[in-house]
Amino acid sequence: STQSTWGIQLTSKTSMVLALLLANLSADPATADNMQYKFFGYIGVACALVFANLGAAYGTAKSGVGICSMGVLKPELLFKSTVPIIMAGILGIYGLIVSVILQGKVSSSTYTEADGYKHLASGLCCGLSSLAAGLTIGIVGDAGVRANAQQEQIFVAMILILIFAEALGLYGMIVAIILSQG
């Protein structure tokens, strides 16, 4: 074990790997630039999936709390009340679709600076739109299923609100796919 100037313990294998990486990067500046652009593309891949799944998880959890609470009073409405959870789960699928599309594009050998930035914007567009939709679905789903237990005529209004919330995620996915092309 050796100690560097920053006080970090490095093994000989770690030092060798770092030396090889630095040698590879400094040998060909074009390769280093291409890797930098790919970094932004891969961050776009991660943002699409992570933020979409955060929205899906929040929507599922928040709606699930409302369903459990409502199920105590009216267990016959449990199946009908799973609509918000299904809609929240779809948000994760949007992120998965965009991530797979972006990952295929980032792997290209002719990856440019513009591609990296487009794919970062694409991932953020899908991920953050799905996150916003998940927050909305969670809040509306929780309040909606509880209100549905007290007044069943509210069900149609709840579904309409959930559809418009889901549309936010869908719009983000559509724009992300358009950004990723070309």
Sequence and secondary structure as in RCSB ss.txt:
>XXXX:A:sequence
STQSTWGIQLTSKTSMVLALLLANLSADPATADNMQYKFFGYIGVACALVFANLGAAYGTAKSGVGICSMGVLKP
ELLFKSTVPIIMAGILGIYGLIVSVILQGKVSSSTYTEADGYKHLASGLCCGLSSLAAGLTIGIVGDAGVRANAQ
QEQIFVAMILILIFAEALGLYGMIVAIILSQG
>XXXX:A:secstr
 EE TTS EE HHHHHHHHHHHHHHHH HHHHHHHHHHHHHHHHHHHHHHHHHHHHHHHHHHHHHHHHHHHHH G
GGTTGGGHHHHHHHHHHHHHHHHHHHHHHHHT TT  HHHHHHHHHHHHHHHHHHHHHHHHHHHHHHHHHHHHHH
 GGGHHHHHHHHHHHHHHHHHHHHHHHHHH  
